[in-house]
Amino acid sequence: MAPARHGTELGPRTGTDSVVDGKAEAITELMLEVAQCFFRIRALGQKTGLITSWGGGAFGFMRSLALLGPLTVPQIAQMRPTSRQRMQRLADELAA
């Protein structure tokens, strides 16, 4: 967080500074809320099996198949920023 500037060589705080501080506080609060939401969703995903030991990749993998139909592991890997080997391990885990 930025240090307070009141009374420094930059001069006293202005109305603009308080608007910026208000926006910074709002963004910080939003980020904390998003993080809490993420952890709740992740916990639910783990309970339902949509998030495996590989993370949320299982959901994305299955979603690709649901939306695009049958695909090979290499095709799925090409659509994602990951290796074919990682997608193969995920496919094997899902198949088991």
N, C-alpha and C positions, 0 to 999 in steps of 0.2 A: 504494500500500500504506500502511496506517496506521502512524504512527510508534510505536516501542516506548514503552511507558508505565512500564517498570520504573524505580523511583526518582524518579518525577515527583511533583508535588503530588497526583496521583490515587492515589498509594500503590503498594505493590509489586504485582506480578502475582499473580493467583490461579489456581487450577486451571481456573476457567471461562475465563480469558484464553487458556490454552494449548489448551483445546478449540476455542475460536473460531479461534485461529491455525492449528490443525490442519485445521479445516474450510476455512479460507481457502486454505491451501496445496493441499488436495485439489481445491477448485474451480478454482484456477489451473491445476493440472496437467491436470484434465479439459478445460478450455478450450483449452489448448495441444494436447492430443491430438485434440480435435475439429477444430481448425484444420488440423492435419497431415492428418487423414483427408479433410477437405473438399478440400484441394489435390490429394490423390491421386485422389479421385473425379472432380474436375474435369478433371484431365489425361487420365484414362481416357475420360471423356465427350467430350473434344475429339478424341481419337484415333478414337473410334467414330462421331463425327458427331452424337452426341446433344446436345452443347453446341456451338453455332455461334458466329459472331462476335457474335450477339445474346445470348449467354449460354445459360443453361439453359432458356430459354423454348421452344426447339424440342422438348425432351422433354415439357414440360408440354402444349404444343400437341398433339403427337401422342398423348399419353396421354388427353387429353380426347376426341379423335376415336375412339380405341380403346375407351374406356369408354362413351361416349354415342352413338356413331355419327355419321353426317354432320351437320355443323353449318356455319353460315355464319360468316364472319369476324366480323361484328358480334355474333353469339351468343357466340362464344368470348371476344371482348373484354369483353362484359358480365359474364362470369364471373370476370374478372381485374381487378386494379387497374392497368389500362393503357388506352391509347387504341386505337380501332379502326384508326387509321393504323399504329400499331406492329405490331399483329397482322397487318395486310395485308402489311406489308413482310416479316414473318416467314413468312407463308404463301407469298409470292412466292419467297423464298429457299429454302424447303423444296421448292417445286414445281420449282425450277431444279435 
